Each structure stands twice: as structure tokens, then as C-alpha cells.
Amino acid sequence: MKKILLLSLLIIGCNNTSGESSISAEEYYKRGLSKDKIEDYYGAISDFNKAIELDPNNATYYGDRGLSKAFIDENYGAISDYNKAIELDPNTDAYDNRGILRIKLEDYYGAIEDFNKAIELDPNYAFSYHFRGIAKKKLEDYYGAIEDFNKYIELDPNYDNNYFLRGQAKFELKDYYGAIEDFTKVIEIAPDNYNGYFYRGIAKGYLRDKKGYCEDMKKAANLGDTVATELVEENCN
């Protein structure tokens, strides 16, 4: 009886192995996407690995594995996957995602090259300009950054962070009135964003508008900005 039971278990095990090996690349890929959605990135990577073993020329598989690797800060491995995806199928998403990772790794020139490629492929995709603007801003190319943020705003005028970043670039160029306009727009779009009030207050301070400075700092403090709270205590009482 024990031998029969053991044989049954072996047969079941063999059947399970056979079932696993019959899964197609696309099924592994879809299973990986499901795991990615529930933030099981290691499990997703494992399934993407199997999909790639079965279909090593599918650019989408490398791209999504790269995204999962990025979520666990395996940045160089993610870049390697995007390199392969681009080799197989140059596309906007792969260039943009590789560019974002290069920003994270402080390779700003490499990032700009990737966003240039993405924009060549799709000149109407706003986020390529957004991230290229961030890379230029990191390199202190504030005029170039503003040009990219302008283009983003032309394509999508309702994203508060783009006005915020453009306002910061204008501030660095000592265009305090222009910065105030952008920070005001941030507040219009996202009135609970204390950064808009904080940085508008700083710009007003540079223009010697103490009343405006204190009003904005108090508002930022009321919204939870601890630095603004300290500045109110120091300068507005």
C-alpha cells in the first residue's frame, strides 16, 4: 500500500511538472503582470524570466521586467532590460523609462538623450518633455528646462507639478514675478499642496513683500509644512 501511495505521489508530481512546462510565454507574461499589480515584484520578475526564456525576442517582456526591477531598485538590471527592449523594438515607453532611471542614477545627459529619442518617436507625449525638463533643471539649464515645461503645459495644462517645476526654474533665474505666477497656478490646481504656498512665499520674500510672505507661510504651515511653521515663528510674529 505504501508503494502504491508513493507511486501515486510521483505521478501527481510528474503531472504538475508537465502542466507547468505547458504554460505559454504569454501566459507567464500575464501572470507576471498580475503579480506586478499586487506589488509582488520578485514573483513578477520570475514569471517574466520564464516568458523570456520561451520567447526571447519579445520587447514587451523585457520592458515590463525592467519596470518590476525598477520598483525594487534593481536599477542597472532594469536599464539592461530597457536596452534589450529598445534593441528589439525602439519605442517611446522604453526610452522614457530608461531616461527616468538615468535621472535616478544622476546620468542627466544620458537621460536627455533618451527623452530626445522618445520625443522623436512621439512629439505629442507630454511626459517626455516633463522629464527632459527635470534632467535639464538638474544640469542648471533653466532656460532649456522652462522650454520643456512650456511644451508640457501646452499639451496638458492641468498638471500642477509642471507649473511647480517651471516656477522653481524661474526662481533660479531670479524671475520672481514669473515664479509667483507659476506657484499661484499650482495653488489653483491643487489648493492643499503646501509647496505652492511655501515657494510663493519665498519668492514674495525676495521681492520684499513681507505681508505676502507671511500670509503664504502661514497657509503652508496650516497645511502641515513644518519648515514653514518654523519660519512663521521666526519672521512673522
Summary of the structure (lengths in Angstrom):
residues: 237
radius of gyration: 25.2
end to end distance: 88.7
largest distance: 93.0
contacts: 785
relative contact order: 0.05
helix: 81%
strand: 0%
